[in-house]
Amino acid sequence: MPIEDICNREAVLLQRDDTVLEAAKLMRQHHVKDVQVIENRDGEMVAVGIITDHDLVVEIMAPELDYMVITVGDIIDLHAV
């Protein structure tokens, strides 16, 4: 069986201001372990980072942060420091 038959080639995308709750729901819906974060720069959509299921557990769930308020952009910014 060719690998193409079982791989998902479609990227799951979120904007910087989407919440981490939305990220988790999309990961579950699409059966993926990460989502790509994009932003609009002068009319062009540019990838600015990746959020993984590990990021959600370690950065949001473990310290018991509010997953309904924290955005994926907040996580991207945290990793940029």
C-alpha positions as CSV (number, residue, x, y, z in Angstrom):
1,M,0.0,0.0,0.0
2,P,1.5,3.4,-1.0
3,I,2.0,5.9,1.8
4,E,-0.2,8.4,0.0
5,D,-3.2,6.1,0.7
6,I,-2.9,6.7,4.4
7,C,-1.4,10.1,4.8
8,N,-3.3,13.3,5.2
9,R,-1.9,16.0,2.9
10,E,-4.2,18.8,3.9
11,A,-2.8,21.2,6.5
12,V,-5.1,22.4,9.3
13,L,-4.8,26.2,9.6
14,L,-5.6,28.7,12.3
15,Q,-5.2,32.5,12.5
16,R,-3.2,34.0,15.4
17,D,-6.3,35.2,17.2
18,D,-8.0,31.8,17.3
19,T,-8.2,30.3,20.8
20,V,-6.2,27.2,21.8
21,L,-9.6,25.6,22.4
22,E,-10.3,26.0,18.7
23,A,-6.9,24.4,18.0
24,A,-7.7,21.4,20.1
25,K,-11.1,20.9,18.5
26,L,-9.6,21.0,15.0
27,M,-6.8,18.6,16.0
28,R,-9.5,16.2,17.2
29,Q,-11.8,16.7,14.2
30,H,-9.0,16.1,11.7
31,H,-7.1,13.5,13.7
32,V,-3.8,15.5,13.6
33,K,-1.2,16.3,16.3
34,D,-0.5,19.9,15.1
35,V,-2.0,22.9,13.4
36,Q,-0.3,25.6,11.4
37,V,-0.7,29.2,12.5
38,I,-1.0,31.9,9.8
39,E,-1.5,35.6,9.6
40,N,-2.3,38.1,7.0
41,R,0.6,40.3,6.0
42,D,-0.2,42.9,3.3
43,G,-2.9,40.6,1.9
44,E,-0.8,37.5,1.8
45,M,-1.4,34.6,4.2
46,V,2.0,33.7,5.8
47,A,2.8,30.8,8.1
48,V,4.1,32.0,11.5
49,G,4.3,28.9,13.5
50,I,3.0,25.4,14.5
51,I,1.0,24.5,17.6
52,T,1.2,20.9,18.7
53,D,-0.9,18.8,21.0
54,H,2.2,18.8,23.3
55,D,2.1,22.6,23.4
56,L,-1.5,22.5,24.5
57,V,-0.8,20.1,27.3
58,V,2.4,21.6,28.7
59,E,1.7,25.3,28.1
60,I,-2.0,25.5,28.8
61,M,-3.5,22.5,30.6
62,A,-0.7,21.7,33.1
63,P,-0.5,25.3,34.4
64,E,-4.4,25.4,34.3
65,L,-4.6,28.4,32.1
66,D,-7.9,29.6,30.5
67,Y,-8.1,27.7,27.2
68,M,-11.0,29.8,26.1
69,V,-9.1,33.0,26.2
70,I,-5.5,32.1,25.3
71,T,-4.8,32.3,21.6
72,V,-2.6,30.3,19.4
73,G,-0.7,33.5,18.8
74,D,0.0,33.7,22.5
75,I,1.8,30.4,22.3
76,I,3.7,31.4,19.2
77,D,4.8,34.6,20.9
78,L,5.9,32.6,24.0
79,H,8.2,30.4,21.9
80,A,9.7,33.5,20.2
81,V,11.1,34.8,23.4
